[in-house]
Amino acid sequence: MTQLNTTYMGLTLKNPLVAGSSGLTNSVKQIKHLADSGIGAVVLKSLFEEQINLEVNNVLGSNDQNLGYPEAEDYIKGYTKMNSLQKYLELIKEAKQEVEIPIMASINCLSASDWVEFAGDIEKAGADGIVLNVFELPTDRNKTSNEIEQKYIDIIKAVRKIVSIPVAIKIGHNFTNLIRMVDQLYANGAQGVVLFNRFYEPDFDLQKLEFVSSEVMSSPSDLRSVLRWTGIVKGALPKVEIAASTGIHDGSGAIKQLLAGAQTVQLCSTLYLNGFDTINEILSEMKTFMNSWNFTKIDDFRGRMSYSNIPNPTVYERAQFMKYFSSK
């Protein structure tokens, strides 16, 4: 009998499918629907550090009398931040009452500032884990790569000092040495890493000469970059638990990521495009695949095709078309 249950950062999941942070995970009703549809865990819609800071600045700037009085400013900052956080804490508490699957909070953060105290409140509210969504667009010519990378490390260290629940960090692939970066994050307290962050990408409207958003949803072809790095990172750092994210739209995409070494796979765009029924369809495909190969549990094939487990790992390294075609 096939068993789809797994673990992730010490949490027990009935299957490796995780609903990624999005508008689909911002209400108890939707979370309950996801749980009823078979999802293994949920990452709540992100709490944005910059959004909280913007609200604070708007309140402070709305009244000139607020300026010049440090005590008043401190009070307003504290009150505004706690008011923003309270709704998030209520969502965590209510979700934990309604469903039995793990509920992970998500914080979109830019710094290791005073917001990290929120992590302790999130733990007290009952969250099973925290995902730190970190990204800095390097636009300062004077800032070194070491300075940028250190910011990621400072954030994970600051949060780990406050909470005992598992903490994962969601990153992009734009690092000179991604393996070393993941290794450093793991060494400084990250119990999991999410590969990869899907960023807002700009586009131009040629009729209006204005900035617009490019395609928001991922496509199945986006799987390839994540697949490569999941396999490479898992092969180099076998103790690091990876949540593969972006481009997973069906059962084959989920299975491939598990074969590469992912501990869990995150679903988002496919839930928007195909509905929550796709969860059961993916689980059915996974069972069919496992039965065809006589696998009884996920660990029977997880990582089977990671960088360290295949006969010719150089296939992961082929980065140029000429290098590829010269071997044909």
N, C-alpha and C positions, 0 to 999 in steps of 0.2 A: 504494500500500500504506500503510495507516494505521500510524503510529508513535506509541506511547504513552510513549516515554522522555522524561524531563524532568530538570531540575536543581533543587536546593533548597539554598541557602546554599553553593553551590559543589560540592555532592555530586551524583553522577550516579545517578539512579534509573531503573529500567526502566519504571516507570509512576508516576503521582502518588499512588497509594494508600499510606497510612502507617498501620500499626497503632499506635493510641494507647496511652499508658501505662495498664496495667491488670494484673489478675491473669493475663491471657492472655499477658503478655510477661515473666513472672518466672522462666521456666525455659528451658534450652536446647532441650528437647524441643518446647515450644510454639513457640518462635521458629523452629525448623527446620520445623515444620508450617506456620507462616505463610509462610515463604519458599517452601516447596514448593507452597503454594496460590496463589502469584503475587503476594504483597504486595511493594510497592516498597521499603519501609524499615520499621524497627521502632523505637519508642520504649520503652525498658525501663520496668518498673514503678518508680515513684518511690522514691528514697531520701529519707526524711523527716528534716529537720533537727530538728524537735521530738521525734521518736521517739528519735533518737540522744541528745539532751539528757536525755530522760526516763530512758533506760537509765543514763546517767552518774549522774543524781541518785539512782536506785534503788540503784546500787552504793555510792555514797558514804554513803547513808543506812542501808545495811544493817549498818554497823559503826561504832559511836561512836568507835572508835579512828582512823577515817579523818579525823575532824573536828579542826581545829586544827593540822594539819600541812600547810602549803602544798605542800611537796615531794611528799608522799604523794598529796595531792589532784590535783596536776598529773599525776603518773604514772598514777593511776587514770583520770583523764579521758582522757589520751592513749591508754591501752591500750584502754579501752572503745570509744572512737570508732574506733580502727583495727580492732578486732575486728568492729564492725558494718560497716565499710566493706569489709573483706577479702572477704566473701561477694559483695558487689556487684561488686568488681573481678574476681573469679573468673568471675562470670556473663558479664561483658563479654568476657574473654579466651576463654572456651569458646565463646561465641556467634560471635565473630569467626573461630574456627577451623572452625566448622560451616557457616556461611552466607556468601554473597558480597554480600548486600545491606547497605546502611548500617545501623549499629547506633548509636542515639543514647541516651545516658544521660538520666535525668530526676531533677532534684533539687527537692523540694518545700521551699522555703526561706522564712524569715521575716525574715532579717537578713543583713547583710554582715559576719558575725562570723568566727571562726577556721575555721568549716567550709569556707570557700571554698578552703582548701588542698586539700581533697578533689578539687576540680576538676582539679588538676594530676595527681593519681593516676589519675583517671578517663581523662584523656588518655593517660597512659603505658600504661594497660591496653589501649588500642586503640580506644576509642570514637571514632566518626566525628564526633560532635557532642554538644552538651549542650542540653537543654531545661530552663530554669529556671521552675519552677511557683510563681508568687508571688501571694499574696493576703493582704490585711489587712482584717479586718472593722472598719470604723470605729465603735467603741463609746465612744471617749473624746471627750466634748464639747469638750474644750480643745485637741484636736489639729486643726491646720489641714489643708486638702487639700494644700497645698504640702509639709507634713511627710510626709504619707503617700506622695505621689508621689515625693518625694526618696528614700525608702527603696528603691523599685524601681530608681531610677537608680543608687544606691549599690551595689546588689547586682550589677547588670550590669557596672558599672565595675570592681568588685573581681574578678569572675571573668575579665573580659577581660584583666586584668593578668597573669593566671596561665597562661591557655591560649591556644593558637593555633588550635585546632579551632573550627569554627563554633558559635556560641551563639545560641539562640533563647529568647525569653521568652514564657511562656504567661500571659495575663492575663484578667481579667474585663472586663465592659463598664461597670462602675460608676465611670466617670470623668466629670467635668463636661465635659471636652473630650477625647474619646478620640483624635481625630486629633493633637492637640498632644502627648498622652502618648506615642503611638506614635512620633511624630517625635522626641521627646526620647530615647526608648529607642534608636532607630536611630542618633541622633547620638552616643550614648554607648557604642556598640559592639554593640548587638543586631543580628545579621545576619538575623534572622527574627523574626516574631511569630506566636503561635498565638492565634486568635480562635475560641472563647473557652474559658476555664476552666469546667468544670462542677462546681459546688460541692455539698457535702452540704447538703440542705435539711431543716429540722426539720418535724415534724408532731405532732399530739396524738392519743393513743389515748383516746377518750372513755369507754371501758369501764374503763380502769385509771388514767386521769388521769396518763399518763406521756408523756415525750418518746419519739417513734419517728422513724425515717427516712422521708422521703417517697419517692416513686418514684425509684429509683437510675438506671434506664435512661433514655436520652433517647428521644424520639419524633420522627417525621418533621416534625412541626409546629415543633419547636425549631430547625429550619433557618432560619426566617424572619429572626430577629434577626441571626444570623451572616451571612446572605446580604446583608442591608442594609449592615452595617458592613464586610464584605469589599469590597463595591462602592464604598462611600464612601471608605474608607481607601486602597484601591488607586488610586482616581481622584485623591485629593489627594496621595498619596505613592507615585508609581509605582516608585520604587527599592526600596521595602520589600517583602520576600517574605513572603507570608502563607500560613500553614497553617490552613485552615478546619477547625474542630472543633465537634462537637455537632449532632445531628440528621441526619447523613448516613447513610441506611439503604439506599439503592439507587443505581442508576446515574444516575437523573435528579437526585438530590440532589448527587451528585459533579459531574455536568456543570454544574449551575447554579452551584456554587461556583467552578468553573474559569471559567465565563463572567463571573462577577463579578470575577475577577482573582486567585483563589487560585493559589498555586504548587503546593501539595499539599493533599490532604484527608485528615483523620484519621478512621479507623474504630475504633469501640469497641463501643458497645451492639449494633450490628447483628451483630457477630461473636459476641457472647454469645447473641443471640436467634435468629439464623439460621444460625450455624455458619460455618466457614471457606470453604465452597463459595460463599458470597455474594461473595467477592473476585472469583472468575472471572466470576460473573454481572454484577457491576458493570463489569468490564473489557469484557465482551461488549457491554453496553449502550452503553458509550462508543464502541466501534468502530462499532456500528450507527449511532449518532448522527453520528459523523464521516463515515462513508461517505455518509449521506443528504445531507450538506451539502458533500461533496467536500473535507473537511478532511483533510490528510495527516498533520499533526502537531498536538500540543496547542497550540503557540503560534499556530496559525492562528485559534483562537477564544478563547484565554485573554484575559480582560479585555475582550472584545467588548461586554459589557454593564455595564462598570464605570461609576461616576458620571461620568467625564470622556468616555466614549465613546458615550453614548446621546443622541438628539436632545433629550429632555426630562428632564434629570437631577432635576427637582423631584419625580419619582415616588419617589425615595429619601427625600425629606424629609417625605412625608405621614405625620404622626404621630397625627392625630386623625381619628376617624370622620367628624365633621361636615365637615372639610376635604376628606375623600375624597368623600363623597356630594354635596357642593355642586358638584363638578365633573362630576357625572353628569347 
